[in-house]
Amino acid sequence: MVAMHQTLGTALLAAAALATGCVARDAAAPASAAASTRPIVVQGAMDVEIRQLAGALGHATEEKVRGWTFWRGEVDGYPVVVSKTLKGMSNAAAATVLAAERYQPLAIINQGTAGGHQPDLHVFDIVVGTDAVNIGSFKTGYRARGGGSRFEEWLPLDLMRSEGSAGTDPNARTMRRFHADDRLLAAAHGARDHYRRGRVVDGVIGSSETWNSELDRVQQFHERFGTTAEEMETASAAQIAAQYDIPFLGIRVVSNNITNEGAYDPATGAACQEYVLDVLKAYINRQQLSRRPQSASQ
């Protein structure tokens, strides 16, 4: 496994060195960066999930690494990078590694659209991910030919827990939860009163490269693992952020909800970005306040 991780890192760093369409200044990852200059990275998979945030950056420049795009700029005078990760777990992981190596971010926020997993969530409601889980990593129960498939027999696999075969290691049969950073959560909670398009609730974001439309299966995800919404990137980005020890938060707007026939609305992507921009400003304000020198009287 170590060799595989080294190979992945080498390949991604090589891709960074071959970046095309970059701005004139050197965009290579710095050897080190002071906390005061480390940017906050905000991720989204598609144009509908990131264009508004990229447009809100002051003094923005665009950088490309193969298929991945990064916009560097400022929000309230603080450095921010908006990252278009592309869709799916592998793309999100690769984009997060690139962001970690190139920009050494202070924090990462992964945001965008998602499908609801519970009937009391409505289109335009926002889920602040207290946890992210991978709902695409399972060991099925044994069933003979002709026996069909029963999802309730499937056991989750924690691929970060086992050194040998995850399928035979009982210690790996748990659902790993990637917890959100407390300071990012506090910023998200502080910004929720500004959001007028729906509710803002805490929840668990489930990620996989499967679009689940079986209501019984969706209900089991919710009942067994506490999922509030599902999409295709957050848990993967959270896993990489945890490996780099970078504070992380997932935020997802409910763009559709099969459990209550909530139809897809593409305008939810813009609504989520408006809220995330408020979260970003709240977090930046907390960072700036924490760095102000105390007066002599204190």
N, C-alpha and C positions, 0 to 999 in steps of 0.2 A: 504493500500500500504506500510506503514511503516513496518508492521509486515512481509510482504512478503520480503522486502529488508533485514530485519534483519535475516530472515530464510536463504535467499540465502547467505548472508555473513557468517553466522555460518556454513553452509554446506561446503562452499569453504574453510574456515579456517580449518575445520575438515579434509578436503581432504589434505590440506597442511601438517597437522600434521601426516597423514598416508602416506606421500610420500614414494615411493619405489624406490630402485635403486639409491639413492642419494649418493653423496660423503660423506666421513667420517665427515667432519666438519659440524657444526650446520647450517642448511639452513633455519631456522625459520625466520620470518620477524622481523627485529630489531625494538626496541621501538622507536628509532629516528635515523636519519642519517644526518651528516653534508652535506651541498651542494657539497663540494669537493669530497665526497665519493659516492654520489648517482649516480647510473649507468644510462646509456641511454639504453632503451629497444627497440630492433628491432624485429618486428613480421613478420611471414609468415605462411601460413596455411599448406603448404605441403613441403616435402623434396626438391622438385625441386625449391622451393622458398626460402629455408633457409640454405641448406647445404653449399653453398659457403661462406656465411656470417659466419656461425659457424666455418668453417675451417680457416677463416681469424683471429680468435681470438687468442691472445697470452695467454699462461698459462690457457687454457680452461679446465673447469670441467663440467660434465653433471649432471643435477638434473631432477628428474621426480616427477610429482604429478599426479598419476593415468595416464590418457592418454596424459597429456600435458608434453612437454619436454622443459627444459631451459638449455642453455649453458652459463656459466659465464666465462668471460675472460677480455681481454684488447685490445683496439685499440689505437695505438700511446700513450700507457701508461695510458689510461683512462678506467675506468670500463665500460664494455658493457655486456648486457645480450641479447642473441638471443633466441627468443621464438617461438616454433612451436605451433601455436594456434589450429590447426586442422581446417577443413572446416566448414563454416556456421556461422550465427550470434550468436547463443547460445554459441558455442565453443569459438568464438572470445571474447565474453563478459566475459565468465568465465576465460579464459586465461589472460585477461587484469586485472580483479579483483585480480587474483593470483599474477600477476606481481606487481600490485600496493601495495598489502599488504606485499609481501615478500621482495621486493627490493626497495620500495619507490623511483621510478625512477625520474630522473631529466627531462626526456622527453621520449616520445614514438613515434616511426616511424612504421607505418603499411605499408607493401609493398608486392608486388607480381604481379600476372598476372591478366588481365581483358579483357573483350570484348569491342571493340570500339562502340560508339554511333553516330559517324559522319563520312561521307565519306572521309574527308580530313585527317583522322588519319590512319596510316598504321602500319602493324605489325612491332614491335620493337620501335615504337614511345612511349615515356613515358609521362604520365599525372601526374603532380604534383598537388595534390588536395588542391586547395585553400579552398574548402568546401567539406564536405561529407554529403550525404542525404540518408535516408532510403526510398527506392522505393518499399517497401513491406508492408507499413502501409497505408491502404486506407479504406474508407467507400464507398461502391458501391451505385449508384443510385437505386431507387426502380424500378423494372420492373416485371410485372406480369408473371405468368407461361406461357411459350411459347414465352416470349418477348426477349429471348436471353440475350446477355451481351454486354455492350458498355463501353469500358474503358474511353472514353472521359467524361463520366458522373461521374467517380470516383473522390472522394475528398480525399486529403491527411489527415492523422490523426497524430497530434503531441501528442503522448502518455505521454509526460513529462509536458504537459500544463494543462491537465484536471484532476481534483480530482474525478469527478463523471464519468458518462458514456461518453466516448470520442465520441461515435457516435451521441450523442444529444447535445454536447457542441459546439456551433459555434466558440468559441475561439480556439478549438483544430483542426480546419480544415485548417491547414497550414502545409507546408513542413518545418520542422526544419532543419536548416543548421548548421553543426558543422564546425566552421571556423578553419583553420590551424593557428598554432602559427607563429607569424611574424619572429622570429629568425630562426626557422626551415625552413621557406620559403626562407629566405635570404641565408641560407646555400645551399638549393636546387638550387636556382638561380645561386649561385656562382660556383656550380659544373657542371652546364649543358654544359659548353664548353668542358669538358673532355669526354662527351658521343659521340661516333662516329657511333652508330648503327642506329640512327634515330633522330627525333626531340624530344626536351623536351618542353612541353607546359603546361601552367596552365590550370586547368579545374575543373569540379565538378565530384566527384566519387559517383556513385549510388550503393547502396548495398541492397541485398535482398536474400532470399533463393529460388529465382525463376530464371531459366535460360531462358531469354527472347529471342525467335527466331522469333517473329512476327514483321516484319519490320515496320508496321504501329504503333505498340505499342512502339517500340524502338524510332521511330521518335517523338511520343508524349512525351515520357520521356524527350527527348532532347529539344523539343520546350517548354514544360510547366515548366520544372524544371531545364533546363540548363545542363543536364547530358552529360558528355564527354565520360565516360566509365562506365561499370557495372561489379560488382563482388559480393562477398558474405560475406565480413568481415569488411571493413573499417568503415562504419558508426556505427556499433555496438561497435567497439573498441573506436571510437571517442566519443561516448556517455558516455562510462564508464570513459574514460580519463577526460572528462569534469566534471563528478561527483566528481572526485578526484582532480580536478584543476591541472592536469598534462598537460604541453604543448604537442601538438599532431600534426602529419603530416601524411597524406596518400600519397603514391607514387605507381603508377601502370603502368606496361608496357602493351602495347596492344599486346596480344598474338594471337588474332583473331579479325576480324571485319566483321560482317554479312552485314553491310551496303555497303561494297565495295568488298565483296567476298574474303577478306583477310583470308587465311587458317591458322589454328592453327599451331604454331611453338613452340615446347617445349623448344627450346634454348633461348626463350625470358626471361625465369625465371632467367637464369644465367646472362644475359645482365642487367636485372634490379638490381640484387644484386651488380654487379660491380659499377653501378651508385650510388646505395644507400651507398655503402662503401665510395665513394668519398664524398657524402653528409654528412655522419657520420664524416669523418675526418675534413671536413670544419667546421662542428658544434663544434667538439671537439676543434679545433684550436681557434675558436672564444671564447669558454669558457675559455680556458687556457690564452688567451691574456687578457681577461677581469679581470682575477684574479692576473695578474702580478702587483707587487707593483710599484708605480710610483717612478722615480728617484728623488733625492733631488733637482735637478735643475728644476724639473717640479713643 
